Amino acid sequence: MIYLGADHRGFQLKEEIKKYLKNLGQAFEDLGNKKFDPEDDYPEFAKRVAKAVSRFPKNKGILICGSGIGMSIVANRFKKVRAALCLNERMAELSRKHNNANILCLAADIVALAKAKKIIKIWLETKFSKEKKHQRRIRKING
């Protein structure tokens, strides 16, 4: 299961990503915003997705706002969440392989739909390396 969340700046990209995930046969749940609202605030949606991933760590999340930065900051405040802002495929690969990121943050103002699809595909397909050094680092993150 992938939990989706976006504010007004990420709303349109989220709607397109839903179609993409459906075509991939990937289960997802849209945690908002469900309608375009130019006055909404990203922390609300970041918290919803981060809480869900924190409760169900085998699931993942995708958060979208204008820069991806705000979503990353909010999501990383939750236990068991490792949110990564990825602007290209290499960042997506490394976020999974080295950091076992479970929330992908996208920047709708920077990343177009075609690039977002590539990033998502790599992010979903890449497995955590389980190398000892990466496991050790994640343990240190979890404190």
C-alpha positions as CSV (number, residue, x, y, z in Angstrom):
1,M,0.0,0.0,0.0
2,I,1.2,3.5,-0.8
3,Y,-0.3,6.4,1.0
4,L,-0.5,9.6,-1.1
5,G,-0.7,13.2,0.2
6,A,-0.4,16.6,-1.5
7,D,-1.2,20.2,-0.9
8,H,-2.5,22.6,-3.5
9,R,0.9,23.0,-5.3
10,G,1.2,19.2,-5.5
11,F,-2.4,18.4,-6.1
12,Q,-2.4,18.1,-9.9
13,L,0.7,16.0,-9.9
14,K,-0.8,13.7,-7.3
15,E,-3.9,13.2,-9.4
16,E,-1.7,12.1,-12.4
17,I,0.4,9.9,-10.1
18,K,-2.8,8.1,-9.0
19,K,-3.5,7.2,-12.6
20,Y,0.1,6.0,-13.0
21,L,0.0,3.8,-9.9
22,K,-3.4,2.4,-11.0
23,N,-1.8,1.4,-14.4
24,L,1.0,-0.3,-12.5
25,G,-1.5,-2.2,-10.5
26,Q,-0.1,-0.6,-7.3
27,A,-2.5,-0.3,-4.4
28,F,-2.7,3.2,-3.0
29,E,-4.8,5.4,-0.7
30,D,-5.2,9.1,-1.2
31,L,-5.0,10.8,2.2
32,G,-5.7,14.2,0.7
33,N,-6.2,16.8,-0.3
34,K,-9.1,15.3,-2.2
35,K,-10.0,18.5,-3.9
36,F,-8.0,21.5,-5.0
37,D,-7.9,24.1,-2.3
38,P,-5.4,27.0,-2.8
39,E,-5.6,27.8,0.9
40,D,-4.6,24.3,2.3
41,D,-1.4,23.7,4.2
42,Y,1.1,20.9,3.5
43,P,1.7,19.9,7.2
44,E,-1.8,18.5,7.4
45,F,-1.2,16.0,4.5
46,A,2.4,15.2,5.5
47,K,1.2,14.3,9.0
48,R,-1.6,12.0,7.7
49,V,0.8,10.1,5.4
50,A,3.6,10.0,8.0
51,K,1.3,8.7,10.7
52,A,0.0,6.0,8.4
53,V,3.5,4.9,7.5
54,S,4.6,5.0,11.1
55,R,1.7,2.8,12.1
56,F,2.2,0.4,9.2
57,P,5.9,0.4,8.4
58,K,5.7,-2.2,5.6
59,N,3.7,0.4,3.6
60,K,5.1,3.4,1.9
61,G,4.1,7.0,1.2
62,I,4.4,9.6,-1.5
63,L,4.1,13.3,-0.5
64,I,4.0,16.2,-3.0
65,C,4.2,19.9,-2.5
66,G,5.9,22.7,-4.4
67,S,9.5,22.1,-3.3
68,G,9.1,18.8,-1.4
69,I,11.1,20.4,1.4
70,G,8.2,21.1,3.8
71,M,6.7,17.7,3.3
72,S,10.1,16.1,4.1
73,I,10.6,18.2,7.3
74,V,7.2,17.3,8.6
75,A,7.3,13.6,7.7
76,N,10.7,13.0,9.3
77,R,9.4,14.0,12.7
78,F,7.5,10.7,13.0
79,K,9.0,7.4,14.4
80,K,9.9,4.8,11.8
81,V,9.6,7.3,9.0
82,R,12.5,8.0,6.6
83,A,11.3,10.6,4.1
84,A,13.5,11.5,1.2
85,L,13.2,14.4,-1.2
86,C,14.1,13.0,-4.6
87,L,14.6,15.2,-7.7
88,N,16.0,12.5,-10.0
89,E,16.2,8.8,-10.4
90,R,19.7,8.5,-8.8
91,M,18.4,10.1,-5.6
92,A,15.4,7.8,-5.6
93,E,17.6,4.7,-6.0
94,L,20.0,5.8,-3.2
95,S,17.2,6.8,-0.9
96,R,15.9,3.2,-1.0
97,K,19.2,1.3,-1.4
98,H,21.2,3.2,1.4
99,N,18.5,4.8,3.6
100,N,15.6,2.4,3.2
101,A,13.4,5.5,2.7
102,N,9.7,4.7,3.1
103,I,8.3,8.1,2.1
104,L,9.1,9.7,-1.3
105,C,8.8,13.4,-1.4
106,L,8.4,15.1,-4.7
107,A,8.7,18.8,-5.8
108,A,5.8,19.6,-8.1
109,D,7.3,23.0,-9.0
110,I,10.6,21.3,-10.1
111,V,9.7,17.7,-11.3
112,A,7.4,17.3,-14.3
113,L,5.1,14.3,-14.6
114,A,7.3,12.3,-16.9
115,K,10.3,12.7,-14.5
116,A,8.1,11.9,-11.5
117,K,7.0,8.6,-13.1
118,K,10.6,7.6,-13.6
119,I,11.5,8.6,-10.1
120,I,8.6,6.6,-8.7
121,K,9.3,3.6,-10.8
122,I,12.9,3.4,-9.6
123,W,11.9,4.2,-6.0
124,L,9.4,1.3,-6.0
125,E,11.7,-1.2,-7.6
126,T,14.8,-0.5,-5.6
127,K,15.3,-2.7,-2.5
128,F,17.3,-1.8,0.6
129,S,20.8,-3.1,0.3
130,K,20.9,-4.5,3.9
131,E,24.6,-3.8,4.0
132,K,25.8,-3.7,7.6
133,K,26.9,-0.1,7.4
134,H,23.5,1.0,6.1
135,Q,21.7,-1.1,8.8
136,R,23.9,0.5,11.4
137,R,23.2,4.0,10.2
138,I,19.4,3.4,10.2
139,R,19.7,2.0,13.8
140,K,21.4,5.3,14.7
141,I,18.6,7.3,13.1
142,N,16.0,5.3,15.0
143,G,18.0,6.1,18.2
